[in-house]
Every structure is written in C-alpha cells, then in structure tokens.
C-alpha cells in the first residue's frame, strides 16, 4: 500500500539513523565502509550512506544555528 503523504523530517532522520547504524555494525573490519547495506558499490561508494550523512549534517546545522 503506497504512502500518499510526504515523508516528514522526523521519518527521514529515523531512516538515516537506521542506515548509519547498519553501516556501523555490519562493516566489522572498517566501520562506515562498504558492507553496511545492499547499495554499497565500492570501497567508499554508497549513495545511501552519503544521503544519511548529508541529512544528519543538514539537520545538525539547523539545530545549532545561533538566533
């Protein structure tokens, strides 16, 4: 059943955390490297990991903005 509503930032952050956890726990020899998910293509080439890191950095930048 497809989701008709747009994905919230909270849901995106939850998905990003799961991806980061998968890469950390599954790539035992070198954490944060290839082996964490099915999208890993090369030694340092995983579009999902890149997305998760970029999203986390973007949200952290928003959280730590000075007002």
One Martini backbone bead per residue (centre of mass of N, CA, C, O) as a GRO file, in nm:
protein
   67
    1UNK     BB    1   0.091   0.040   0.028
    2UNK     BB    2   0.094   0.354  -0.048
    3UNK     BB    3   0.223   0.665   0.023
    4UNK     BB    4   0.066   0.992   0.007
    5UNK     BB    5   0.250   1.120   0.199
    6UNK     BB    6   0.486   1.300   0.306
    7UNK     BB    7   0.789   1.294   0.437
    8UNK     BB    8   0.921   1.347   0.725
    9UNK     BB    9   1.193   1.451   0.900
   10UNK     BB   10   1.173   1.235   1.119
   11UNK     BB   11   1.169   0.994   0.926
   12UNK     BB   12   1.436   1.054   0.787
   13UNK     BB   13   1.608   1.040   1.046
   14UNK     BB   14   1.540   0.749   1.114
   15UNK     BB   15   1.653   0.627   0.851
   16UNK     BB   16   1.940   0.737   0.883
   17UNK     BB   17   2.006   0.592   1.149
   18UNK     BB   18   1.974   0.305   1.039
   19UNK     BB   19   2.199   0.331   0.829
   20UNK     BB   20   2.429   0.400   1.021
   21UNK     BB   21   2.403   0.144   1.193
   22UNK     BB   22   2.451  -0.059   0.965
   23UNK     BB   23   2.740   0.041   0.894
   24UNK     BB   24   2.862   0.003   1.177
   25UNK     BB   25   2.781  -0.314   1.233
   26UNK     BB   26   2.853  -0.464   0.943
   27UNK     BB   27   3.139  -0.319   0.914
   28UNK     BB   28   3.381  -0.460   1.092
   29UNK     BB   29   3.662  -0.375   0.988
   30UNK     BB   30   3.527  -0.092   0.855
   31UNK     BB   31   3.368   0.139   0.960
   32UNK     BB   32   3.178   0.315   0.719
   33UNK     BB   33   3.181   0.099   0.503
   34UNK     BB   34   3.156  -0.138   0.312
   35UNK     BB   35   2.862  -0.359   0.403
   36UNK     BB   36   2.587  -0.219   0.521
   37UNK     BB   37   2.451  -0.260   0.230
   38UNK     BB   38   2.304  -0.301  -0.093
   39UNK     BB   39   2.435  -0.015  -0.213
   40UNK     BB   40   2.710  -0.101  -0.207
   41UNK     BB   41   2.996  -0.066  -0.448
   42UNK     BB   42   3.248   0.029  -0.281
   43UNK     BB   43   3.468   0.135  -0.063
   44UNK     BB   44   3.330   0.461  -0.095
   45UNK     BB   45   3.030   0.362  -0.234
   46UNK     BB   46   2.730   0.506  -0.093
   47UNK     BB   47   2.432   0.661  -0.132
   48UNK     BB   48   2.297   0.614   0.147
   49UNK     BB   49   2.527   0.715   0.327
   50UNK     BB   50   2.546   0.996   0.204
   51UNK     BB   51   2.256   1.079   0.274
   52UNK     BB   52   2.270   1.040   0.583
   53UNK     BB   53   2.500   1.240   0.635
   54UNK     BB   54   2.371   1.490   0.504
   55UNK     BB   55   2.114   1.500   0.678
   56UNK     BB   56   2.252   1.518   0.953
   57UNK     BB   57   2.412   1.778   0.893
   58UNK     BB   58   2.168   1.958   0.827
   59UNK     BB   59   2.019   1.925   1.101
   60UNK     BB   60   2.252   2.019   1.281
   61UNK     BB   61   2.274   2.305   1.164
   62UNK     BB   62   1.990   2.390   1.251
   63UNK     BB   63   2.016   2.330   1.559
   64UNK     BB   64   2.299   2.527   1.581
   65UNK     BB   65   2.178   2.787   1.543
   66UNK     BB   66   2.190   3.117   1.576
   67UNK     BB   67   1.965   3.378   1.723
   0.00000   0.00000   0.00000
